[in-house]
Amino acid sequence: MKLKFSLIILIAWFFLIPVNFGESAEKEFLLNGKPVPPVVAIVNGEDIDSNFLVNQVKIWKITRLRQGLSVSDEEEKEYALNMLNKAIGQELLFQKGKEKNIKVKEETIQKEIENIQSKFPDVKTFLAALAFQDLTIDRLSRKIEKQLTEESLVRMEMAPKVNVSEKQVEDVYEKNKAKYVTAEKYRVSHILVSSVEAPLGRIKNENDRKKAERFSKILDIQAKELMYGILEKLKQGADFAELAKKHSEDDASREKGGDLGEVDLNQTLPELASVIAKLTPGNTSKVVKTSFGYHILKLNQIIPSRKISFKEVKTDILNALLKIEVEKKKKEYISDLRKSAEIKILL
């Protein structure tokens, strides 16, 4: 089982790499120029502390700023209120789950924590990421318990009431038929001889930088000479696959005669994609330079774009529609719970 919460942690991690993890969690956080109270809402007697809200707003602000977008006080408060209402809904679902006697085993929670931790390079980094968000293992455990309880409640109370007809699935397919096509692909082989770029920016001593640069140039010249020698052999009729097995430094394709399989040009290095697009099946390229080194490419086959049949995507469309309908049911369910709940918003 994969938690939505684990994704939140990971997204936060990637966005917050440039931020000082030692930043104090005790520093007063202001929202619209006002301090955020320790408790931001009370739901049927249960406090919702400000910890989650402050972290969500921090992540949102950093994300916006990294995208070059401004953040006004009004936008910040609107986002905070949306997150708070979402948290209130989650608390209501958790309380209902408890009322329905839904229990989450401790070992299940521990397994989820281990799964989240495994996404980080080491335990220290994992704990630092939690600390930045003012989280402890206990708080993380509580969040996981709430998330799993909510998911169980959704499966128990909402999912069974959702129905998606065959016609609905077919309608989605028909309306989006133009999008259901495979990309044109190219079956390509290559020979790679690596070159090395000296990490000059990380070498402080000037003499060491010069030595590294000279050594890098020597290796580059050797790689280039080898590749032009291979190219000459190909022109004389040598077998591409045999030369790839002998000379290529791409471990993943070398033993397969350089075969890269089916290549989507949109997911390939631009330098290589532009060359592949100009080749005709059976032909080889000139020597091409990329950040990985020197390549010679051979186009084996062009696999044309084709329409994807309804049968191929039926299950994916059905699952997408079911997810949408379940979310609608969940919103309705929360709305009903709010009608009879005692909620105080203190923000």
C-alpha angles and dihedrals in degrees: 000000000000120000127219086219092062088057091052090054092050095046089051090051095054093046095046100050092106091049123094106254088202091069108130117257087202094066110114112255118215126206117193087347094305130104114256110238118236089247115042099180143004118216116191089330095314118118122229105204124213094244096092093043095051091049094048092050092047092052092045093050094048090048092051093047092049087054090053093250124138124234119215124197090246093052091047093052092045091052091047092051091049090052091046092052089048090052091049089053091049091050091050091051091048092051091048090049090054089048087054088052094246109164130188117211118236092231090056091054091047091051090053091050090051090050092053092045091051090064090066125076093241144349093263092058091046092053091045090054090050091047092053088057090046090246129144128194088258093053091046090051090052092051091050091049090052093047094049092045090052092049091051091049091050091052091047102041110020112025095060090058093056119097127178117186128219088244092057090053092047091048092055090050093049093047092050099034093123090060095052098085132113119239118252107263136199126215102220139177125195144184115217129193110184125228126197128229113204114239091235094163091062096048111087101182111083095214091050089050092053092048091049091048092050092048091048091052092050091052091046092052091049092050092048093049091049092051094049088050090053090047090054091052090052090052088054091055103266117158112263095211093051092049090049091052090050103041113015116110094199101108093193095060107020098091089047091058091261094304110163094181121221112353126200107208091212089062097044133089106278091232090058096038093057091052095045091051090059096049125096121217112282095021129112130217133235118258110297124199122215135158087272095056136261123341138189113197132203122195110215101173143351113225107202124224114264139188115262111232124235089244091059095054101028094101093046092051091046092051091048092051092046090052091051092049093047090053090052091051091048092053090050091048092051090046090055092047091052091056092065098031128100105231128175119185110203100179 
